Amino acid sequence: MKKVLTLMTVILTVLISCKKETTPAPPAITPDAPKEAEIAEPAGDECYVSTANDIKLSFNINSHQEVNGKLFYGLKEKDKNEGTLIGNIKGDTLIADYTFMSEGVSSIREVVFLHRENTYIEGYGDIVETNNKVSFKNRKNLKFDATNVLTKVDCDK
């Protein structure tokens, strides 16, 4: 009987000592007062050319880093094409859809330009065609060829 009483005392002691502690509720999160909206002005028109390959790029960037403009290719021994550019600036990279006419056919092709100081360098890589649009298979594997450097110039009015 003494053993049973000792065993019960030990069990009760363990159960009482293992009682769950209640943790205080975390403090309520209160939002900061709204900050006054920053109004960023558009950067305005920017123009770039490559005289070596007769490429002309002109565009406008709005406050949301959205780009719209024009792109012209007059590459030697290839059909000239000219069209519109619509895309975004992400960090130091311009990623856009280039819609153009060549030989009477309208096409859409993804273009990527890397911004370095007062230049843009066009990216090249493996492509895929989906839904009548040519896109890069993997933008991370693009190569930026120094022979296609577009230098900033004053825009013709």
C-alpha positions in Angstrom: 0.0 0.0 0.0 2.9 2.3 0.8 4.2 1.7 -2.7 0.9 2.5 -4.3 0.7 5.7 -2.3 4.2 6.7 -3.2 3.6 5.9 -6.9 0.4 8.0 -6.8 2.2 10.9 -5.2 5.0 10.8 -7.8 2.4 10.7 -10.7 0.4 13.6 -9.2 3.6 15.6 -8.7 4.6 15.0 -12.3 1.2 15.9 -13.7 1.0 19.1 -11.6 4.5 20.1 -12.6 3.8 19.5 -16.4 0.9 21.9 -16.3 0.9 24.0 -19.5 1.9 27.6 -19.0 -0.1 30.2 -20.8 1.8 32.6 -22.9 0.7 36.1 -23.1 -1.0 37.2 -26.4 1.3 38.9 -28.8 1.0 42.6 -29.0 -1.5 43.9 -31.5 0.1 45.0 -34.8 -0.9 48.5 -35.7 -0.2 49.8 -39.2 2.0 52.8 -39.6 0.4 56.0 -40.8 0.3 56.0 -44.6 3.2 57.8 -46.2 2.6 60.5 -48.6 2.7 59.1 -52.1 5.9 59.9 -54.1 5.2 61.1 -57.6 7.9 60.2 -59.9 8.1 62.1 -63.2 8.5 60.1 -66.4 12.1 60.0 -67.5 11.2 61.3 -70.9 12.2 60.1 -74.3 15.5 58.3 -74.6 17.2 57.4 -77.9 20.0 55.0 -78.7 21.7 54.0 -82.0 24.2 51.5 -83.3 25.9 52.9 -86.3 27.8 49.7 -86.9 24.6 47.7 -87.4 22.0 50.4 -88.2 19.8 49.8 -85.2 17.7 52.6 -83.7 15.9 52.4 -80.4 13.7 55.2 -78.9 11.4 54.9 -75.9 9.8 56.6 -73.0 9.8 55.3 -69.4 6.9 56.1 -67.1 7.0 56.3 -63.3 6.1 52.5 -63.1 9.2 51.6 -65.2 6.9 50.7 -68.1 8.4 51.3 -71.5 6.9 52.1 -74.9 8.7 53.2 -78.0 10.0 52.2 -81.4 12.8 49.9 -82.6 14.3 49.8 -86.1 16.7 47.2 -87.6 18.5 48.0 -90.8 20.9 45.1 -90.6 23.1 44.5 -93.7 21.9 41.6 -96.0 18.7 41.2 -94.0 15.2 42.6 -94.4 14.7 45.9 -92.6 12.0 46.0 -90.0 10.5 48.6 -87.8 7.9 48.4 -85.1 6.7 49.2 -81.6 8.3 48.3 -78.3 6.2 47.7 -75.2 7.8 46.4 -72.0 9.3 47.1 -68.6 12.6 48.0 -67.0 13.7 45.5 -64.3 16.8 46.6 -62.6 19.3 47.2 -65.3 17.4 45.3 -68.0 14.9 46.4 -70.6 12.5 43.5 -71.4 9.9 44.1 -74.1 7.8 42.8 -76.9 8.8 44.1 -80.3 5.9 44.1 -82.8 7.0 44.7 -86.3 6.2 44.2 -90.0 8.7 42.3 -92.2 7.9 41.2 -95.8 4.2 42.1 -95.2 3.9 39.8 -92.1 3.3 41.1 -88.6 5.4 39.4 -85.9 6.0 39.7 -82.2 9.5 39.0 -80.8 10.8 39.4 -77.2 13.8 41.6 -77.0 16.1 42.2 -74.0 18.6 45.0 -73.6 21.1 45.4 -70.8 21.7 49.0 -69.7 25.3 50.0 -69.0 26.1 53.7 -68.4 24.9 55.5 -71.6 24.4 52.3 -73.7 22.1 49.4 -74.2 23.5 46.0 -75.3 21.1 43.6 -77.0 20.8 40.1 -75.6 20.7 36.8 -77.7 19.9 33.3 -76.8 17.8 30.2 -77.6 14.3 31.0 -78.6 10.9 29.3 -78.7 7.7 30.2 -80.5 4.5 30.1 -78.6 1.1 31.6 -79.6 2.7 33.4 -82.6 5.3 35.1 -80.4 9.0 34.4 -80.4 10.5 34.4 -76.8 13.7 33.5 -75.2 13.8 30.0 -73.8 15.6 31.1 -70.6 16.5 34.8 -70.0 19.2 33.8 -67.5 21.2 32.2 -70.3 21.3 35.3 -72.6 24.5 36.5 -74.1 25.1 40.2 -74.5 27.2 40.8 -77.6 29.4 43.9 -77.5 29.0 44.2 -81.3 25.4 45.3 -80.9 26.0 48.2 -78.5 23.5 51.1 -78.8 24.8 54.4 -77.7 22.7 57.2 -76.2 22.1 60.1 -78.6 19.8 63.2 -78.6 16.4 62.4 -79.8 15.4 64.1 -83.1 12.4 66.3 -82.6 
